[in-house]
Amino acid sequence: MTKNKRFDWILLIILFSYFMILLDNSIIFTGTVKIAQDLQLNQQTLSWVSSAYSLTFGGFLLLGGRAGDLFGRRRVFEIGLVIFGLGSLIVGLAINAPMIIAARAFQGIGSAILAPTTLAILMDTYEGVARVKAIAYYGAMAGIGASVSLVIGGIFASLLTWRVGFFINVPISIWMFYLAVRHLKADQGQADGKLDWLGTITSLVGMSALVYSIVGTWAKLPALFLAIVMLGTFIFQEYRTTQPIMPLRLFADRERVGAYIGRFLYLGAMLGFWFITPN
């Protein structure tokens, strides 16, 4: 639990990291038209600028969360910042479709590390009333950040260039890295923990295949079949292993399952709407 401080730097790191991810996604949605014009992308290729990010984010999310448990929150958080900042720089410098799509996929890996790690840091740092307040601030950032970042993204795309929105992530990532080194507690992770390799591989392949079966352009049915097989194997592995990457006991709580379903439907509708609106 944090001591009383004049300024809560840890909460700032958590909220600002979350806002950076929201801003990045908003730049893509508000700048789709300009991106297509500058890089001469057709509608199908343009969709992959968003889909490549979704593919790696969904695939690496569980691994990103488990890595923080095993190797230490701060260390993994810093790695996520480096990946995200470097990916943002490459997106801003992109000169063709393969370059921006690959960079967006790389960014997705960074986000998949940052998203669960920031929440884990929040839960490790705060207790009791302080934790409730921190979670409330985090939830408020989701709504306020999404709205504000859309406006900022629109200003960048209209008055400057969509590239500015990605370049700005670089100094922000560097600043967040500095604050993390200075204010986050260094931890060594679980000394007796081990990575569930079979669960990691099957979840990575399964989630990536599932996302691709939704957003892909060819071989979608084989991808769906692969996703079913891999995710089925993943569930069986999580049931039998002693150190699962995703404990199945989480789904024993009906309220938690209802929240998962509600979040899935909300994000599915919201992200699809954001992509269509600017076009």
Number of C-alpha atoms within 10 A of each C-alpha: 12 12 8 7 7 6 8 12 15 21 19 13 21 23 22 18 22 20 20 20 21 21 25 20 22 26 24 25 25 27 26 25 17 18 22 17 11 14 14 14 18 11 12 10 16 19 18 22 26 21 21 24 24 22 25 23 27 21 26 23 24 20 24 23 23 23 23 25 22 18 17 20 27 23 20 23 28 22 16 25 26 19 21 29 24 21 26 27 21 21 24 21 15 19 13 13 19 13 14 24 22 19 24 28 22 23 31 29 25 31 29 24 29 29 20 21 28 24 18 16 21 22 15 13 18 19 14 8 9 14 17 13 13 20 17 12 14 22 13 13 18 15 11 13 22 17 14 16 22 22 16 16 24 22 17 19 22 13 8 11 18 24 22 15 28 26 19 17 24 20 11 16 23 15 13 21 21 13 15 21 13 12 14 19 15 13 14 14 17 13 10 6 11 16 15 18 13 16 25 22 16 21 27 25 20 26 26 23 27 25 22 22 20 14 17 19 12 10 10 17 15 12 21 20 15 19 24 16 14 22 21 14 17 23 17 13 20 20 15 9 13 11 14 21 24 20 13 12 9 10 12 9 9 10 10 12 13 12 11 13 11 12 12 11 11 11 11 11 11 10 14 11 12 16 17 11 10 13 11
